[in-house]
Amino acid sequence: MPSHYSNNSIMKFFGSSIKRLHNYGIVLFITVVIAMVWANSPWKGYYVGLMQTEFAFSVGTFQLSESLLLWINDGLMALFFMQVGLELKREIIGGKLSSPKDAILPIGAAIGGMVLPALIYFMFNNSGEASNGWGIPMATDIAFSLGVLALVGKRLPSTLRVFLITLAIVDDLGGVLVIALFYTSGISQMDLLHGLLFFAALIIGNYAGVRSTWFYAIIGIGGVWLTFFFSGVHPTIAGILTAFAIPGRVKIKETTFLERLDRLHKRFQETKSIKGTLISKTQLEILEDIKTASSEAETPLQKLERTLNPIVGFVILPLFALANAGIHLHGDLLKVLSSPVSLGIGLGLIFGKFIGITAFSRLLVAFKLAKLPENVNWKMIYGIGFLGGIGFTMSLFITELAFTDESLIFTAKVSILFASLTAGVMGALLLYRNRKQLRTVKHKRT
């Protein structure tokens, strides 16, 4: 396949991505509502009991037993991070991150949207266990933010959606780096070494031309993930590393594929068919050759990403939301929301994200290091700045890593939900108002 993409193909790809993420966002929202209702119902005991149920995995004398909550957070979420890694690698190879000129603005905006919220949080919490939560307001939930944008921004330029997707992908990478560098402790060097050896095996397989996704899945999960789990490094990092080891190149070029397809098509037409509904043995062999050629013309990276997308969007993320968003609301919520931890998270997500994203974007444009995407104005960027404050998935994930005190976890989760909802509503209102103004201007011109 060609290493470059036409503008139409990019817009088509992002259009389908946005529609998909919109659907994921709706499913995620419904799951959050279910979790909250369940956790605050007379049946909340069943909810807690289910999440604490132990599930064991054993092979011979080896056994690994964890609660359902940990299996979801440490196991299934590794697949979510693998998907993030695949998406990031694809963007670097042939997407928006492959062009430094186009990538500077969303990358700079993402950095601003990570640094400022962390600083705001640290202003309120600079000592004790509470200080560990500075990474919580750094995150942007790509599914929720794109879902909100899709609901209110149907007439907004597609380049704005591309900007938000790129920003959120860079934001996810920042979150992964934060987890790897700051939320990992008690490292077993021997287990980590074994994990790196398995990762090296994946890299060697890539350069040796191994294209089987089963090869990368077995070594990635059975080798890299398992050894990282025991090493003390959070096992979700294994998902990112495995993703970067998966080949992102085709086996045959586009011209070769089309020539082979043309020959096979002619052979199929020239082959005499048999009576009835069945096809001949020769035709069946030709069809198998077409399947092989099609597989060789597709990258394993994109093939696996396409397979993982519905699994992550419709199964893993909803399960994560069900397991982590079920917060039993109790006590004085006003007191909870006015605590230093809650203020750090709330102000970080709502205002830290907004100011960081918009200020860094302004500076980059002012110094002519970047320019606004086509048909995008500053009011739209302000709306995206607030949507960046929807931190749900990654914020909840980092909360479980940052705190051990149940009261801090409760406070953080309540704040994340309220702040994400507030930021989402503010962003939606700004973008909706801007959309109406654009429609009025266009109407006057006609």
Buried (B, 14 or more C-beta within 10 A) or exposed (E): BEEEBEEEEBBEBBEEBBEBBBBBBBBBBEBBEBBBEBBBEEEBEEBBEBBEEEEEEEEEEEEBEBBBBBBBBBBBBBBBBBBBBBBBBBBBBBBBBBEEEBBBBBBBBBBBBBBBBBBBBBBBBEEEEBBBBBBBBBBBBBBBBBBBBBBBBEEBBBBBBBBBBBBBBBBBBBBBBBBBEBBBEEEBEEBBEBBBEBBEBBEEBBEEEBBEBEBBBEBBBEBBBBBBBBBBBBBBBBBBBBBBBBBBEBBBEEEBBEEBBEEBEEBBEEBEEEEEEEBEEBBEBBEEBBEBBEBBBBBBBBBBBEEBBEBBBBEBBBBBBBBBBBBBEEEEEEEBBEBBBBBBBBBBBBBBBBBBBBBBBBEBBEEEEBEBBEEBBBEBBBBBBBBBBBBBBBBBBBBBBBBEBEEBBBBBBBBBBBBBBBBBEBBBEBBBEBBEEBEEEEEEEE
